[in-house]
Amino acid sequence: MSWWKLVIAGVIALVLGAGIYGLINEKNNLGKKAAGFRAEFESLEKENKELSARIKYFENPENLLKEIKSQFNYREQGEGLIIIVPRD
């Protein structure tokens, strides 16, 4: 009867070992996902700061007008526009 106890103890040890191995693998996978999320969060946080700085810059009407003029060749009435083309 004692060998049955050893077999049962062995089976229990195998089941516990497999469970622990699965938990360790899951922990490692979650750690990798967490690192990816952390990197994405830092990237988005940096982008958010840059966008906030641009919003603050464009809150000034003079800066907004300057940007419109540079991107769309906009000019006010009576204002001239000079386009300088570099030599090749």
N, C-alpha and C positions, 0 to 999 in steps of 0.2 A: 504494500500500500504506500510505502514511502516513495517509490519511483513515480507514482501518479502525482504526488505532491510536487516533485521536481519538474515533471512535465507541465503541470499547471503553472508553477512559478516561472518556468521558461517562457511559456506562452504569454503570461502577464508581462514579463520583462520585454518581450518582443513588441507587444502592443504598445506599451509605454514608450519604448525606444522609438518606434515609428511615429507616435504622436509627438514626441519631443522634437524629432527630426523635422516633421512637418511644421511645427510651430517656429522653429529656428529659420526654416526657409521662408515662411510667411513674414517673419520679422525682418529678414534681410530685404525681401521684395518691398515691403512697406517703407523701409528706410531709404531705398533707392527712389521710390515715388515721392517721398517727403523731400528729398534733396532736389528732385526735379521741380516740385512745386515751389520750394524755397527760391530756386534760381529764377523761376518764372515770376514770382512775387517781386523779387528785387529788380528785375528788368521792368516790370510794369510800374513799380514805384518810381524808378528813375524816369521813365517816360511821363508819368504823372507830374513829376516835379518840373520837367522841361515844358510840358504843356501849360502848367500853371504860370511859369515864368513868361511864356509867350502871351498868355491871356492878360497878365499884368502889363506887359509891354504894349499890347494893342488897346488897353483901356484908355490910353492917352490918344486923343483924336489926331494929333499931329503925326504920331507914329503910324497910325492906321492909314492916314492919307498918304504918307510917304511910301508905305508898302503897296497900296493900291496903284500909285503912280509907277513904281518900279516893276510890278508884275504885269500890269495891263496897259502900259503906255498911256495912262490917263493923264489928261492935262485940264487945268481949269481954264475958263474963258479968259482970253487975253494972255495966256501963258504959252510960251514957245516950247517946242520939244526938239532936242538935238540928239541924234543917234550917232555915236562914234563907232566906226567900223575899223578894227585893227588891220594893219597891212599884213600881207602874207609873206 
